Amino acid sequence: MTDLSATFLALADPTRRAMVARLAQGPASVSDLAEPFAVSLQAVSKHLKVLERAGIVTRERRAQSRPARLAAPALEEASRWLLEYREFFTESYERLDELLARREEGETP
């Protein structure tokens, strides 16, 4: 699996996306991340492992805790990939807008 595929696979789950959103505010423990969800700490740990394998999250041992934090490179790669397609769709929508405007004015395509 490519890094980009692993990133999108990890982000496909809404719980993991919510965890990423929380980690964008700063490092958090497993219990911090579990707080808004009706899932076990073990389930949150499994989600974190998926995010770690994708390179989206890193964890370090600090005394007895292992706070998680976002790792930018995987998200930057996904963002660059999406930006390429955003430009494509923006141009497509602009052409569609022009076509619809001409139709409203009575022009034939």
C-alpha distance (Angstrom), angle and dihedral (degrees) to the residues before:
residue distance angle dihedral
M1 . . .
T2 3.79 . .
D3 3.78 120.6 .
L4 3.78 89.8 -110.3
S5 3.81 91.7 51.7
A6 3.79 90.8 49.5
T7 3.80 89.9 50.2
F8 3.79 94.2 52.1
L9 3.80 92.0 42.7
A10 3.79 90.2 53.6
L11 3.81 91.8 47.0
A12 3.81 93.2 48.0
D13 3.80 91.0 84.0
P14 3.83 115.7 80.2
T15 3.81 92.8 -145.3
R16 3.79 91.1 55.4
R17 3.81 91.0 46.7
A18 3.80 89.0 53.0
M19 3.80 89.5 49.4
V20 3.81 90.1 51.7
A21 3.82 89.4 50.1
R22 3.80 89.8 51.7
L23 3.82 92.0 47.5
A24 3.81 89.5 52.4
Q25 3.83 84.8 71.5
G26 3.81 91.6 55.9
P27 3.81 142.8 -72.9
A28 3.80 118.1 -34.5
S29 3.78 139.4 -175.1
V30 3.80 124.5 -122.6
S31 3.80 90.2 -102.1
D32 3.83 91.1 50.5
L33 3.79 89.9 51.7
A34 3.81 92.8 46.0
E35 3.81 94.5 52.2
P36 3.83 99.7 90.1
F37 3.81 94.4 42.2
A38 3.78 132.7 76.1
V39 3.81 91.8 -133.1
S40 3.78 135.7 104.7
L41 3.78 124.9 -97.6
Q42 3.80 86.4 -113.3
A43 3.82 90.8 58.0
V44 3.81 90.6 50.0
S45 3.81 89.6 49.7
K46 3.80 89.8 53.4
H47 3.80 90.6 50.9
L48 3.80 89.3 49.8
K49 3.81 90.8 52.1
V50 3.81 90.2 54.9
L51 3.81 89.7 50.3
E52 3.81 90.6 47.2
R53 3.82 93.1 50.7
A54 3.80 88.7 51.7
G55 3.80 90.1 51.7
I56 3.80 93.0 -118.8
V57 3.80 95.5 114.5
T58 3.78 133.7 34.6
R59 3.78 127.1 -164.0
E60 3.77 129.3 -160.3
R61 3.74 131.5 -170.6
R62 3.77 112.0 -114.4
A63 3.81 111.2 176.8
Q64 3.80 101.7 -59.7
S65 3.79 97.8 -20.2
R66 3.79 131.5 79.3
P67 3.80 106.9 -157.2
A68 3.77 117.5 -163.9
R69 3.79 122.8 -137.0
L70 3.79 135.6 178.6
A71 3.78 119.5 -95.7
A72 3.78 110.2 -149.3
P73 3.85 104.3 -153.7
A74 3.83 98.0 73.2
L75 3.79 92.1 46.5
E76 3.81 91.7 45.7
E77 3.81 90.9 53.9
A78 3.81 91.4 50.2
S79 3.79 90.5 46.9
R80 3.83 92.1 52.3
W81 3.81 90.6 49.5
L82 3.80 92.6 49.9
L83 3.81 91.9 46.1
E84 3.81 90.6 60.4
Y85 3.80 90.2 56.8
R86 3.78 93.3 41.8
E87 3.80 88.8 61.3
F88 3.82 90.1 49.7
F89 3.81 93.0 51.2
T90 3.79 92.9 43.9
E91 3.80 90.0 55.7
S92 3.82 90.7 46.2
Y93 3.80 92.1 51.8
E94 3.80 91.1 47.9
R95 3.81 90.2 53.9
L96 3.81 89.9 48.1
D97 3.82 90.8 50.1
E98 3.81 89.7 52.1
L99 3.81 91.6 49.4
L100 3.80 92.5 49.6
A101 3.79 91.7 47.1
R102 3.83 90.4 53.1
R103 3.80 90.6 48.8
E104 3.79 90.8 52.4
E105 3.79 89.0 52.3
G106 3.81 89.5 53.3
E107 3.79 97.9 -106.2
T108 3.77 118.9 141.0
P109 3.78 115.9 -127.7
